[in-house]
């Protein structure tokens, strides 16, 4: 990994071992709709997405379509709150190295 990992102040990742040498890492953050914090969370997620793309182990895309890794940012709205979710999927060693680097960069950690 060559580029410095972004400093994460809003994101903590939950890891899931998919049992086939791959994993899924998910970070969620919520704020009231219209809160400026939402922009900060979104920017942090985009910075992480860009950084992990630079660390890519191969072609990006869904595994069932030949991709080796993927990332997705989604938003849901409920009861006046917005929840942003960043999901990373890919080889276990790659994802663990990425999340470890993000944690070392000052993020809240990995669950």
N, C-alpha and C positions, 0 to 999 in steps of 0.2 A: 504494500500500500504506500503510495508516494505522496499524494496530496494530504494536507492536514484535514482531519475530520472536523466538521462544524461543531461549534459549541452548542450543545443541546441544554436548554434550561426548562423546557416544557415537557419533554418526551421521556417516558420510561417504556421499555419494550418488554413484552411477554413473549417467550419463546416456546414453540411447539415443535418437537421432533416428529417428523412425518413418518419415520420408521423405514424410509427407503434411501437414506443418505441425504435427504433434503430436510429443510425446516421452514417454518413460517414465523416471522417476527412481527408483532403488531404493537403499535403505540396509538393511544387515544388521548385526546384532550378536549375538554368542553368549556364553553363560556356562554354567558347570556347573548342572545342574538343582538348584534350591533355593538358589542363590546370590542374595543380596540385590541384586546388580547387575542381575538380570533385571527386578526391579521398577523400578529406575531407568531401564533401557532402555525398558521398556514405557511409563512415564510420559513420557519424552522423545518417544517416537513419538506418543503420544496428544496431547501438546502441539503437535507439528508438524502433525498431522492437523487439529486444531482451528484452528490458525492459518491453514493453507492454505485451509480452508473459508471463513474470513473474507475471503480474497483471491480467492475464486472468480470465474472468468470467466463463469459461467453455471450451468446446471442440472447437478447432480451425478448421475452414473450412467455405465454403460458407453456408449462411443461408439456401438456398434451399436444401442443403445436410445434414442438421442437425447441422451445426456449429453455435456457439454462437458469435464468433468474427473471424475476419480475418485481415491479413495485406499483402500488396503487394508492392514491389519496382519495378518500370519499368523505362526503359531508352528509349528516342527517340532522333533521330539525325536529324538536319535540318540546312542547310546553314552554316555548320562549327561549330554549337553549339550542345551541348548535354544537354538535360533536364532530370533530375531525378525526379520521382514522388513517394511519399510514400502515400499509401491509407490505412486507418484503417477503419474497419466497426465493429459494435457491438452495445450492449445496450447503450442507450443514456447516462445514469448516469455513466457507466464505462468509455466511451470515453471522456466525459467532465472532469471526475476526472483525467484521464491520461493526457489529454492536459493541464489542469490546472497545474498539477504537473510539466510538461515539461516547461511551461511558468514561473513558480516560480523558476525553475532551471536556469533561465537566458536566455531563448530563446527569439526570437524576438516577439513572441506573437501569438495570435489567432485572425483571422479576423472574 
